[in-house]
Amino acid sequence: MWETLTQHRERTTHAWLFKGPQGVGKTVIAIEFALYLLSEDVADRAKVHGLFSAGSHPDFHVLMPEQRCVEGEGVLEQYAVRYVSTGRGKPKSVISVDQIRQLIERVSTRSHTGANKCVIISPAECMNANSANALLKILEEPPARTLFLLISAMPHQLPSTIISRCSPVDLREPDKHTARVWLLDQGLPDADVDVLLALSGGAPLRARWLHETGFLEHRREWISDVLQLMEDHLDPLEVAAKWNRSERLIAMDWLHRFVVDLARVIFCEHPENLYNPDVRRRLQDLKKRINVTALFDVSDTLGRGKQLLESPLDQDLIMEDVLIRLSKIGVNLQP
């Protein structure tokens, strides 16, 4: 992928869309490509990398939702915070039109270094309709030597007008053997690698992140809670209160995949790929005692809930609604 991107220094395109699932390296390669575009030549790259790492490169611009700026601590957040107004109410979960307007104003002037100016927008699908329309205008008539790198795990949520003005950079998961060897080289325990890869959908960077955050330990508790909910042994409101607020989006994403696994087991005799392969036997035990209609209702609710958790709506009510519905999928369970 890198060789393809850097094959020709002079390019006619001024915008790229780095797309693919979470954890396959979209942001890593987009940053490296941005630094490559900001460098005049090989000798200039060390200087560019130094300025970038210090968070002080004047021609490097980043747009991301205010909420992610507040929660993140990476270099990109250092650049993105220049375009948000933190400290006033709940942080926004979208890239606003005001951010795009600020960006247009800043990149419309000449570059400070005399080289290219580079803009990273991540996640690009967090633009609302107004901000996407504002960006479209500058993509149609970009300022001189200004290059745009959009990053998205959900490109289908972007307007077709934005997609059509970007060169696609399509990243996919590596084969399982390559990912496994890399994760072992990163120091992950052999006993956990296959489960972590399955949980991450084969994305090695996400698998490593799950390991570093102690996800498997949290999942063990969540599995116990979910199974007891389905057996009507726990109150869904108590479980909602128990699941940590800071972990709810991760828990909701995992729960969605758990429900998908349950549907796969119900409709396929021997499903090859499960997100939770180590609990296959438990899922098999449950499959004949599940209300399928209620299961699909939970799946739909989870899909909406993951988006709503990042909205101004009450997180407690969203989580309670999901878990109440989940507790009803086992109404056919018999002693």
Residue, then its C-alpha position, 0 to 999 in steps of 0.5 A: m500500500w505504501e509503495t502504491l501511495t508513494q510511487h509518484r511524487e507529483r500527483t493530480t489528486h488532492a484528496w484521499l479516503f483511507k477506508g477499512p475496518q477499525g484496527v487495520g492501520k488507516t490512521v498510521i498510514a495516513i499520518e505517515f503519508a501526510l508527513y511524506l507529502l509535507s516533506e520537500d525531499v528525503a533530507d527534509r523528512a527528519k525535520v518534518h517528523g520532529l515538528f510533527s512529534a512536537g505538535s508544532h508543525p504549522d502546515f499540519h491540520v487535523l479535524m475530529p469531533e470535540q469529544r474525541c479531542v477531550e478523551g484522546e491524548g495522542v498527537l492528532e488530538q493535539y492538532a485537532v484541539r486547535y479547532v474546537s472550543t472545549g469547556r462549554g457544555k457537553p463535548k460535541s460528537v460531530i465535526s461541525v461546520d464551524q470547524i470546517r470554516q476555521l479550516i478553510e480560513r487557515v489553509s487558504t493562506r500560503s503555507h508557513t514552510g513553503a511546502n504542502k499543507c496537509v489536512i487529516i479528517s478523522p473519523a470523516e463520517c462524523m461530519n454532519a450534513n452542513s460540515a460535509n457540504a462546506l468541505l465539498k466546496i473546498l474539495e472542488e476548489p482546493p487552495a494551492r498545495t493543500l492536500f486532504l486525507l479523510i479516514s473512515a471505518m464507515p465510508h458508506q455514511l459519507p455523501s457520495t459527492i465527498i467520496s467521488r472527489c477522493s482517491p480511495v485507499d482501501l485497507r483490509e485485514p491481513d491474513k490470520h497467520t500474518a496477524r498472529v505472528w505480528l501479535l506474538d512479536q508484540g508480546l501478546p500471550d499465545a493463549d489469547v491471540d486467537v480469541l483477541l483476533a476473533l474479537s477484533g474481526g481479524a484487525p491486529l491493531r485493534a486486537r493489540w489494543l484490546h489486550e492492552t486495555g484488559f478487555l478479556e477480563h471485562r468480557r468475562e464479567w459481561i458474559s456472566d451478566v448477559l447469560q444471567l440476564m437471559e436466564d432472568h436471574l439479574d435485573p437489567l437496570e442493575v446491570a446497566a448501573k454496574w457497567n462502567r460509563s467509560e466502558r459502555l461504548i466498548a461493551m455495547d460494541w462487544l454485545h452487538r457481536f455476541v448477539v451476532d454470534l448467537a444468530r450465526v449459531i442459530f441459523c448455521e449448523h457449524p459457523e466457521n467464524l465467531y467473534n467469541p469462539d471460546v464460548r461456542r459451546r454456551l451459544q450452542d446450548l442456548k440456541k434452541r431456547i431463544n426467541v428469534t424475533a426478540l433477538f433481531d429486535v435486540s440486534d437492531t437496538l444495539g446498532r442504533g444504541k452504539q450511535l446514540l451513546e455518542s449523542p447528547l441523549d441520556q446514556d443510562l436510558i440507552m443502556e437500560d433499554v438495550l439490556i431490558r430487551l436482551s433479558k426478553i430474548g430468553v422467554n422461551l427458556q425452560p428449566 
